[in-house]
Amino acid sequence: MLGELLGEESGKITGHRVERAGAGGPRVEVSFQATGKLLGIECREMGTYWSAMRPGGFLYGEGQGILMTKDGDSIIWVGQGTGHFKPGGGLSWRGAVYYETASPKLARLNGLAAVFEHETDANDNITSKIWEWK
């Protein structure tokens, strides 16, 4: 069941890279930067994820990133999810993310499973929301 909203952010895709096709076809790597709040704390994020088209027309992807607060605290994340193309451009993603930090302010997120909604538009803008998964 979904718990509280842990954070929200918005930002911009900063780069794309197509990786060589393998057995499942090519993978696209995406890097992004965003700003927002996590546990009510303002932060800046950098992340990278890859995605690949799967049979049936959906995307599967995995990613990692780091968030940094204005006070110098940081938290890393890894995650995976599934996505689809939106009419008019952009992608819509849903998935799970897991955090790790040494920061006392963000330590509540250690060992916690969270779920996310991540949206991109045709102009490479992004928005994300993250909830605790109880």
GIKAZI-V911062 format. One record per residue. N is the residue number from 1. RES is the residue in one letter. SS is DSSP state (helix for helix, strand for strand, loop for the rest). PSI is psi in whole degrees, 0 to 359 (NA if undefined). D_CENTER is the distance of its C-alpha to the mean C-alpha in Angstrom with 2 decimals. Layout:
<<N:RES:SS:PSI:D_CENTER> <N:RES:SS:PSI:D_CENTER>>
//
This chain:
<<1:M:loop:147:19.97> <2:L:strand:138:17.46> <3:G:strand:212:18.19> <4:E:strand:156:17.61> <5:L:strand:118:14.87> <6:L:strand:328:13.34> <7:G:strand:163:11.56> <8:E:strand:150:10.82> <9:E:strand:163:9.92> <10:S:strand:156:10.85> <11:G:strand:211:11.27> <12:K:strand:141:12.05> <13:I:strand:132:11.38> <14:T:strand:350:13.78> <15:G:strand:154:14.65> <16:H:strand:146:15.05> <17:R:strand:131:16.95> <18:V:strand:125:18.58> <19:E:strand:153:19.47> <20:R:strand:141:22.84> <21:A:strand:135:23.37> <22:G:strand:205:23.84> <23:A:loop:327:25.21> <24:G:loop:7:22.38> <25:G:strand:181:22.34> <26:P:strand:154:20.32> <27:R:strand:143:16.68> <28:V:strand:126:14.76> <29:E:strand:135:12.63> <30:V:strand:132:10.47> <31:S:strand:146:10.07> <32:F:strand:162:9.02> <33:Q:strand:144:10.26> <34:A:strand:161:9.99> <35:T:strand:152:12.31> <36:G:strand:207:12.65> <37:K:strand:140:13.78> <38:L:strand:123:12.90> <39:L:loop:33:16.05> <40:G:loop:3:17.82> <41:I:strand:128:17.50> <42:E:strand:137:16.65> <43:C:strand:165:14.17> <44:R:strand:139:12.83> <45:E:strand:146:9.62> <46:M:strand:135:9.50> <47:G:strand:162:7.08> <48:T:strand:137:8.06> <49:Y:strand:155:7.58> <50:W:strand:155:10.70> <51:S:strand:152:11.88> <52:A:strand:141:15.44> <53:M:strand:135:17.67> <54:R:loop:160:19.19> <55:P:loop:137:22.65> <56:G:loop:355:22.75> <57:G:loop:7:20.61> <58:F:loop:169:17.07> <59:L:strand:146:14.16> <60:Y:strand:142:12.75> <61:G:strand:161:9.96> <62:E:strand:149:8.84> <63:G:strand:176:6.87> <64:Q:strand:158:7.56> <65:G:strand:181:7.82> <66:I:strand:141:10.24> <67:L:strand:141:11.03> <68:M:strand:135:14.70> <69:T:strand:168:17.06> <70:K:loop:337:20.20> <71:D:loop:1:22.27> <72:G:loop:4:20.87> <73:D:loop:155:18.94> <74:S:strand:159:15.75> <75:I:strand:136:13.28> <76:I:strand:158:11.28> <77:W:strand:154:8.59> <78:V:strand:151:8.37> <79:G:strand:173:7.07> <80:Q:strand:158:8.25> <81:G:strand:182:8.82> <82:T:strand:146:11.26> <83:G:strand:172:11.62> <84:H:strand:157:14.66> <85:F:strand:142:16.20> <86:K:loop:148:17.28> <87:P:loop:135:20.89> <88:G:loop:355:21.39> <89:G:loop:158:18.35> <90:G:loop:177:14.60> <91:L:strand:155:12.27> <92:S:strand:124:11.20> <93:W:strand:148:8.61> <94:R:strand:139:9.14> <95:G:strand:195:8.46> <96:A:strand:149:8.80> <97:V:strand:149:7.57> <98:Y:strand:134:10.47> <99:Y:strand:158:11.51> <100:E:strand:130:14.60> <101:T:loop:157:16.72> <102:A:loop:358:20.39> <103:S:loop:125:20.27> <104:P:loop:327:22.55> <105:K:loop:331:20.84> <106:L:loop:2:17.47> <107:A:helix:335:19.18> <108:R:helix:335:18.87> <109:L:helix:346:15.31> <110:N:strand:130:16.81> <111:G:loop:6:17.29> <112:L:loop:139:15.51> <113:A:strand:132:13.50> <114:A:strand:155:10.99> <115:V:strand:153:9.74> <116:F:strand:158:7.32> <117:E:strand:128:8.15> <118:H:strand:123:6.33> <119:E:strand:138:9.40> <120:T:strand:155:10.83> <121:D:loop:181:14.58> <122:A:loop:345:17.40> <123:N:loop:16:17.48> <124:D:loop:23:13.98> <125:N:strand:148:13.04> <126:I:strand:151:9.66> <127:T:strand:145:9.34> <128:S:strand:149:7.14> <129:K:strand:142:9.05> <130:I:strand:131:8.95> <131:W:strand:151:12.25> <132:E:strand:141:14.31> <133:W:strand:111:15.46> <134:K:loop:NA:19.17>>
//
